Amino acid sequence: ELKAMVLQLRETVLQQKETIGSQREAIRELTGKLSRCEGADGKSATGTWKKELGKGKDTMGDLPRDPAQVIDQLSRTMQTLKDRLESLEHQLRANVSYAALPNDLREMLQRRLADLERQLLSKVAELEDEKSLLHNETSAHRQKTETALNALLEREVICTECNSAFKSPDEFKVSLPLRTNYLYGKIKKTLPELYAFTVCLWLRSSASPGIGTPFSYAVPGQANEIVLIEWGNNPIELLINDKVAQLPLFISDGKWHHICITWTTRDGMWEAFQDGEKLGTGENLAPWHPIKPGGVLILGQEQDTVGGRFDATQAFVGEMSQFNIWDRVLKAEDIMNIANCSTNMPGNIIPWVDNNVDVFGGATKWPVETCEN
């Protein structure tokens, strides 16, 4: 389009140049006639014009016979031609955006057209280079993206294999098959003073009504320092210093479930997780109360005194594993990783290890692959 426009401009300028040349020739001819008319008197001028008219050299048509009218007609004609010439020159300057036209207009336009053609070709070459560079960058970016995706897919496959083959260093479960007041497990290690904690465990129970007491922690003077219990048709409850919060957990379907409970003394904030998903949260559960040290941790029974006086109606019936306690509130992503068996994260206060768990009254310990189950 640019080239076609330039060619059209070239043709227009050449035509205007020819028109200006012919107009200038006519002006020079008329100027000479006007000079001769002004230099002679009326009679001789009339005779001269008659001779000129008789010779047929008048190119302006029939002129008046009166010298004054002839001069006036020639002046008007010359002014008209000058105006047309100025208009054409102005139009030419407008079409060619340069202040002063050279003497040789054709040569200047040819040089300008050649420059424009070179600039156009240079721009086309630059665009081709940019296109090639963009294509190369796009290809490199596509290759890099595909490499990253392949790496992620490989990692996903590896993680899937790792998850399916994940084995805890202490894979065992405690089985409590009967609802009695003498089957239970005991954690040998006790708790220090705590201002926050996270308790996580796997459990499976099909008992009804209620699953009983998965664990309880009693200290001198307070048998219900920490208790997780579902008694009868009541919802699952968390007791801290004998204060109660109801938890939105549902685990009495005979399947393995991963349960995590977090608590902090600051405002008594708590959270409840089931199978890695946070199902509830609350506050004002024994706020500003530190968990007392030196108590007894029992699995499967609720304590009315430290380490004893169990009630069969509150006993847990089922199996449990991976009971761990931390002295802090775990992050939600850590709990999710533990629940989906993508990480092994033993509790820093109470880890699930064989030599730290004793069983009594017919409770048993069995090997188990919790994650596969």
N, C-alpha and C positions, 0 to 999 in steps of 0.2 A: 504493500500500500504506500509506503514511504517513497519507494522508487517510482511508482506510477505518478504520485503527486509531484515529485521533482521533475519528471519528464514533462508533465503538463505545464508546470511553471516555466520550464525552459522554453517550451513552444510559445507560451503567452508572452514571455519577455521578448523573444525574437520578433513576434508580430508587432509588439508595441514599439520596438526599436525601428522597424521599417516604417511604421506610421509616423513616428517622430521625425525620421529623416525626410519623408515626403512633406510633412507639415513645415519643417524648417526651410525646405527649398521654396515652398510657396510663400513663406514669410519673407525670405530674402528677395524674391521677385517682386512682391508687393511693396516692400520697403524701398527698392530701387525706383519703382514707378512713383511712389509717393514723394521721394526726393526730387525726382525730375519735375513733378507737378509743382512742388513748393518753390523750385528754383526759377521757374519761368513765369511770365505774366499770364493773364487769363486767356488771351488770344492764342499765343504760341502754344500754351498748354492744351487748349482746345484742339488746335491743329495737330499737335503731337498725338493726342488721344484718338483723333479721327484717323490718323495714319495707322496707329496701332490697331484700331478696330478694323480698318480696311484690310490690313494684312492678316486678320484672323488670329492674332496672337492672344486675344483676351480669353482667359480660362475661367473667368468668373461669371460669364453670361452677359447679357445686355446691360451696359452701364449707362447711367444718365449722361446726357450731353453737357449739362452745366458743370464747369470745373469745380465749383464749390461742392456740388452734390457728389461729384466723382471722388473728391478728396474725403468728404464725409463718409461716403460708402466704403472707400478703401480703409479708412481709419477704423470703422466698425468691424470690417472683415478682419483686419489685422489683429484687433483686440480680441475678437472671437477666437482666432487661431492661437493667439498667445494664451488665452484662458484654457483652450483645449490642450495645448502643449503642457501647461503647468499641471492641469488635471491628470494627464497621462503620466507625467514625471512623478507626481505625488502618488498615483496609483502604483507605479512601478516600485517606488521606495517602500510602499506599504507591503507589496508582495515579496520583495527581497529585503529582509530585515537587516540591512546594513546602512549606515549613515550616508556614505558617499559612494556613488557608483564610479568604477574606473572608466577610463576612456574606452577601453575595449570591453564592452559588456559581455560579448560572447565568450571571450577568453576567461573573464572572471567567473562567469556562471559555470563554465566547464571545470575550472579548478574547484569551485565550490561543490559541484556535483561529484567530482572525483573524491574530494574530502569526505562528503557525506557517504559515498559508497564504501570508502575505506573504514569509516567509523561504523557503518552498518555491519560490514563483514567482521570487524573486530568484536562488535557486540555479539554477533551470532556465534563467533568462536568462543567468547567468554561464556555464553549461555551453554554451549555444548560442553565446555570444560566443567561448568558447575553441575550440569546434568550428569556427567560421568562421575564427578566426585560424589554427588548425592547418591547415585546408584551404588557406588562402592561403599559409602558409609551405611546405606540402607542394608546392603548385603552383609557388611560386617556386624551391624547391629542385630540383624536377623540371626546370623550365625551365633553371636554372643548370647542372644535370648534363648535360642534352641539349646545351646550348651548348658545354660543355667537351668532350663526346664528339665533337661535330661539328668542333670546332677540332682535336682530336687526329686525327680521320679526315682532315681537310684537310692537316694536317702530315704524316701518313703518306703521303698521295698525293704531296705535294710532295717528301718525302724519297725516295719510290720513283722519281719522275721524275728527281730529282737524281742518285740512284745510277745509274740507267740511262744518264744523260747525263753522268756524271762523266768528266772528261778531265784526266789529269795534265798539268802544264805541260811535262813532258819524257817524252812517251810514245814510248819506243823500246825495243827489245830487242837483245840481243847473241845472235847465232846462231853455234853451234859445231857444225857438222854432222858432223864426222869425229873419230874417236878417233886423234889424232896427238899428237906432242910439240911441235908448232909453231903450233897454233891456240889463241889465248888473247886475253883482254882485260886491260887494265891500267888501274888507277885512278891518275890522276896525283897526286892528293893523298895524303899519308901520314897516319899516325895520331900523335896526341900520346901521352904517357904516360897510361894508363887504369887506373883501379881498379875499373871496372865498364863494361859495354857491353851494347847490344842490337843484333843484326844481323838485318835482315829483307830478304827478297827473294822475288820470284816466279820460279818455274822450272818447266820442262816437260822431261821426259826419259823416253825409252822404252828406254834402253840396258840391256843385260844381258850378263854379270852385273854388277850395281852401276852406279850413275850416275856414278862417278868423283869428281872434286873440284870442287864449285861455286866455291869460293874458297879462297885461302890467303894468310897474312900471314907474311912472313919478315923477321927482323932479323939484323944481324951477330951471329954466334955462336949463333943459334937459328933454324933454317929452319922449325920447326914452332911458331912463336909462337901463331898461331891458324890452325886448319885444319878445314874441314868436308869429310869424305870418306866415300864408300861404295865400297869396293874389293873386287871379286870378290863372293863370297857372304857377306861380313861385313855386319853391320848398319851403319847410318850412325853415324859417330863424330865427336866434337868433340875436337880436340886443342888444349890450351893449355899452352905451355911444354913440349911433348912429353908431357904427361900426357893420359890418354884417358878419355872418358866415352861410353858407348853411348847413342844417342838413339832413342826409339821412334817414328821417322818412316817413312812408307811413301809414296814419291813416284815410283816407277818404273812408272807406269801410262799414260804418254803424255798425261796431263792437266796443266793448269796447277794448281800448288799454291802457297799462300803459306806461307813458312817464317819463323819468328822464333826466335832463340836469345838468351837473356839469361844474363849471368854477372856475378858480383861477387867480388872478391878476398877479401871477408870470408867465411871458411869455405869458399870455393870453391863457392858455391851457384850452380846453373844451372837453367834452365827451357827446355823445348822446346815450341813451338807449331806446329800445322799447321792451316791454314785457319781461324785465329782461336781454335782450341781447344787448351788446354794438355794435352799428352799425356804429359808426363813432367817430373820434377824430381829433383835430386840435390845432393850436396855433396862437399867434399874434392877438387874438381878444381882443382889448382894453387892451393891456398889461400894467401892473403897474398902472392901474386905479382903485381906490377904489370905490365901490358902495356907492353913497351918501345916507345919512339917511334922514328920515322925509318926504318921498314922499308918493304917493297914489298908492295902488294896486287895479287894476280893473280886474274883470273876464269877458271875452267875448267881450271887446272893446279895440281899440287902441286909446290912448290919444294923442291929438295934443296940449293940455295944461293940466296942472295938474288937473286931475279929470274931464275933460270935452272935448268938441268939438270932439265928436265921428263921425266916418264915417261909414255909413251903409254897404258900400261895403267891409269894413274890419272887420265886426262883425262876431263873432263865432256863428254858428248855431248847436245846439246839446245839449249834457249833459256832465257834468263834476263832479268829486268827488275826495275826498282825496287829495286836494291841500295842499302840505306841503313844507316848506322851512327850510333848515339847513344852518348853517354858516360855513360849511366845505364841502370838497369833500367826499362823501360817498364811501365806498369800493364797488367793483362790486358785492361781495357776499351779502352785505346788500341790494343792489338794487334788486338783484335776489330774495331774501327772501321777500321783500316787494311786488314785482310783482307777485310772486306765492302765496301770502296770507299766508305765513307760519309765519309771524311775524307782530306785530303791532308796528310801529315805528313813532310816531308823530314828526313833525318838531320841532326843539328846538327854531326856530325863529318865524315861522308861522305854528301853528298846525291847522288841519282841525276840528274845533269845531263849533257847531251850533251858539253859541252866538257871534262868531267872524266874521260871514258872513251875510251881508245884501243884499237883492235883490230889484231891481227897474224896473219900466216900464213894468211889466207883467212877468218878470222872476220869477220862483218859486223854492221852495225847496221841495223835495219829499224824503220819506224814500227809501232806496235802499240797496240791498245786492250785492255790486259791484263784489265781488269775485265769487259768485254763477252765476251772470249774465255773 
